[in-house]
Amino acid sequence: MAAAHPVAIDIRRHNLVLFRCVLPGATADQEEWIRHKAATTLRFERSTDLLAEEFASKDYDPTQGGWLAPADYTLAGGSYPVRVRNAGVVAAVTVSGLSSDDDHRLVIESIRDYLTTEAV
């Protein structure tokens, strides 16, 4: 699915990039989206899509009012925590380049595919 879209894909542990793939058509602006999404996921240890839903249900935006700096965090979908048994969250997988929902869907479908075909 990713190959047909101009997306950037990133796996990182805080500021250490473990994997990066930038497909044709992706822009430099997507690096900033990835950085913000991954920072949010790593801080809260939850997907940005889930956090966006939770904060929306409370009618609250934590990037307004001084809690989270909008220059560093976002609630746009597309970042998901990598959780390892007995270790906790070790990284964030993040996609940027599509709509928030489609970025999230791409991450989830890719992880699901990996777990059902590759993971032992």
C-alpha positions in Angstrom: 0.0 0.0 0.0 2.8 2.5 0.9 4.5 2.2 -2.5 1.6 3.8 -4.3 1.7 6.9 -2.1 4.1 9.8 -1.5 4.8 9.0 2.2 7.6 9.1 4.6 7.9 6.2 7.1 10.0 6.4 10.2 10.8 4.2 13.2 12.5 6.0 16.1 13.4 5.9 19.8 13.0 9.5 20.8 15.6 11.3 18.7 17.4 8.2 17.4 16.1 7.3 14.0 16.2 3.5 13.6 14.6 3.3 10.1 13.5 5.8 7.5 12.0 5.4 4.1 10.9 8.4 2.0 9.0 7.5 -1.1 8.9 9.5 -4.4 6.7 12.6 -4.0 7.2 13.0 -0.3 8.2 16.4 0.9 10.6 17.8 3.5 7.6 19.1 5.5 6.7 15.5 6.3 9.8 15.3 8.5 8.3 17.9 10.8 5.0 16.0 11.0 6.9 12.8 11.8 8.9 14.5 14.5 5.7 15.9 16.1 3.7 12.7 15.8 6.5 10.5 17.2 7.1 12.8 20.1 3.5 12.6 21.1 3.4 8.8 20.8 6.6 8.4 22.8 5.5 10.8 25.5 2.0 9.2 26.0 2.9 5.7 24.9 -0.3 5.6 22.8 -1.1 6.1 19.1 -1.7 9.7 18.0 -5.1 8.6 16.5 -6.3 7.3 19.9 -5.0 10.4 21.7 -6.8 12.6 19.2 -10.1 10.8 19.8 -9.7 10.8 23.6 -8.9 14.6 23.7 -11.7 15.4 21.2 -14.2 13.5 23.4 -13.1 15.8 26.3 -13.2 18.9 24.0 -9.7 19.6 25.0 -6.6 20.3 22.9 -3.4 19.9 25.0 -1.3 21.9 22.4 -3.3 25.0 23.4 -3.0 26.6 26.8 0.6 25.8 27.5 0.6 22.0 28.3 2.2 20.7 25.2 4.2 23.0 22.9 2.6 22.9 19.4 6.1 23.3 18.0 6.9 19.8 19.3 3.7 17.8 19.5 0.6 17.1 17.4 -2.5 14.9 17.6 -2.6 14.1 13.9 -3.0 10.3 13.3 -0.2 8.2 12.0 2.1 7.3 14.8 1.9 4.1 16.8 4.0 2.8 19.8 6.1 -0.3 19.4 5.6 -2.2 22.7 7.8 -5.1 23.7 6.7 -7.6 26.4 8.6 -7.0 29.6 10.3 -3.8 28.1 7.4 -1.5 27.4 7.3 1.1 24.6 10.7 0.9 22.8 9.9 3.0 19.7 7.3 4.7 17.5 6.4 3.8 14.0 5.2 6.9 12.1 3.8 7.7 8.7 3.2 11.1 7.1 1.9 12.0 3.7 -1.7 11.0 3.6 -4.7 12.1 5.6 -4.4 11.5 9.4 -6.8 8.5 9.1 -5.0 7.0 6.2 -1.6 7.5 7.8 -2.9 5.7 10.9 -4.5 3.0 8.7 -1.2 2.4 6.9 0.8 1.9 10.1 -1.9 -0.4 11.6 -2.2 -2.5 8.4 1.6 -2.8 8.1 2.1 -3.9 11.7 -0.8 -6.4 11.3 0.7 -7.8 8.1 4.1 -8.2 9.8 2.6 -9.9 12.9 0.6 -12.4 10.8 3.2 -13.3 8.2 6.7 -12.6 9.6 6.7 -12.6 13.4 7.2 -15.8 15.2 
